[in-house]
Amino acid sequence: MQVAILGGGINGFCCAVQIKEKWPESNVTIISDLFTPSTTGDGSAGLWGPYLMCDTPAEKVNEWSMAMHNFLKQIWLSGDSGKAGVCLIPVIRLTANEKPMDDSWRDIVYGCKNLDKSELEAYSRLHNKTFTSGLHFVTYTSEPVKLLPYLEKRFRSSGGNVITKKITDFDEFIRNSHYDVIVNCVGLGALDLVNDKLVHSIRGQVSRVKANWIYQVFLDESDDGNYIIPNVDTVVLGGTHQENDYNLNICPNDKTFIKNGCQNYFPGLKHAQHLTDWVGLRPGRKQVRLEMETTYNNKILIHNYGHGGCGVTLSWGCASEVVKLLQTTMKSKL
Ligand SMILES: Cc1cc2nc3c(=O)[nH]c(=O)nc-3n(C[C@H](O)[C@H](O)[C@H](O)COP(=O)(O)OP(=O)(O)OC[C@H]3O[C@@H](n4cnc5c(N)ncnc54)[C@H](O)[C@@H]3O)c2cc1C
């Protein structure tokens, strides 16, 4: 079986690793114009958590996210956690919005509990806001700038191939390449590559600082909220979520919003060393597109893109679904 994975981001690599490990005799190649540290996930903190998922059904989001949680647990227990950038960490997730936050995933994380009235009042006093609901739980971060090299090493050592190339004509690629299976994981690139008008950018700007004294994730999900997420060596301060904004430049106003907002929660951040600013364009879509088509000459084409604000969280589970689709199709062809 000759398999091409288009896209070298977190979704492409999870599919590549799972397909190669499921069918070791297959020839699996990732084709992508960009790789780590230049993909959408590379600046993100990789916090596990469903976020900005539009209308993707909650049961699918939870199934895929649970698979990633289990995968991260395996890495955490295996001793590879340091090199793969996987941390187990307590999280406070709060909102000042009237609508309570979605917690349909609460049984996946560890020890999730609602903050009671007195805790909400205490956080509100401390941070000068009126929080309406909140959760406390423990989960994983898996920063892609470390997880991607880990997956790449795992993929290459099982015999996988990697090619740096931009595909400009999708139909031509399907017709003229020798691949029997093509998995499309190009994220926002689907806008041009397959002319999918449902895909759009959700711009995110973040800063990274040195603040090794922060041991907890703090997420204010209110419309005007900020977040603080520790990774292995640095802490991510966020962030923006600007729909249909394609600007990859650092915006000074966003930088000020991030700095002031995060310092309001944790005043000690005033003294933290600023390291970098970063912008990424999340691949927003009304729903994740995870489906199969049979195309020219009976080739199998599977689309797997549009993971919005939680493409890291969904990546391992979506890749498992790609493997299941492939398995079912191959059985029916026997
Ligand atoms: C600021 C920010 C913070 C985030 N935080 C989190 C978080 O904490 N947790 C979480 O779960 N998610 C988070 N996300 C979301 C997550 O980063 C994305 O959903 C995820 O990275 C998308 O991965 P992907 O592999 O689908 O796409 P991408 O990473 O965009 O990869 C697509 C790949 O396809 C390649 N490509 C595109 N077009 C072509 C073409 N024509 N030919 C060849 N190659 C092509 C690109 O070069 C790229 O390698 C965050 C995003 C941002 C911006």
The ligand as an ORCA input file, in Angstrom:
! r2SCAN-3c Opt
* xyz 0 1
  C      -2.341     30.701     19.324
  C      -2.831     29.270     19.190
  C      -2.945     28.487     20.310
  C      -3.424     27.179     20.222
  N      -3.480     26.429     21.347
  C      -3.926     25.151     21.268
  C      -3.961     24.339     22.422
  O      -3.534     24.755     23.517
  N      -4.466     23.075     22.311
  C      -4.932     22.588     21.125
  O      -5.408     21.448     21.105
  N      -4.876     23.332     20.004
  C      -4.395     24.602     20.049
  N      -4.355     25.373     18.911
  C      -4.932     24.845     17.656
  C      -3.954     23.946     16.935
  O      -2.671     24.529     16.948
  C      -4.404     23.690     15.492
  O      -5.751     23.285     15.461
  C      -3.547     22.583     14.888
  O      -2.189     22.923     14.976
  C      -3.923     22.297     13.453
  O      -3.062     21.271     13.027
  P      -3.111     20.698     11.527
  O      -2.078     19.647     11.436
  O      -4.508     20.321     11.173
  O      -2.753     21.966     10.623
  P      -1.358     22.717     10.427
  O      -0.518     22.651     11.636
  O      -1.698     24.050      9.891
  O      -0.629     21.856      9.349
  C      -1.012     21.880      7.999
  C       0.189     21.431      7.197
  O      -0.191     21.342      5.826
  C       0.817     21.926      5.034
  N       0.191     22.367      3.779
  C      -0.842     23.225      3.626
  N      -1.155     23.354      2.326
  C      -0.293     22.537      1.663
  C      -0.106     22.241      0.282
  N      -0.860     22.791     -0.674
  N       0.880     21.368     -0.060
  C       1.658     20.804      0.883
  N       1.531     21.053      2.197
  C       0.554     21.916      2.571
  C       1.366     23.059      5.898
  O       2.664     23.415      5.493
  C       1.371     22.398      7.267
  O       2.542     21.654      7.455
  C      -3.826     26.664     18.961
  C      -3.674     27.445     17.820
  C      -3.184     28.737     17.911
  C      -3.013     29.564     16.666
*
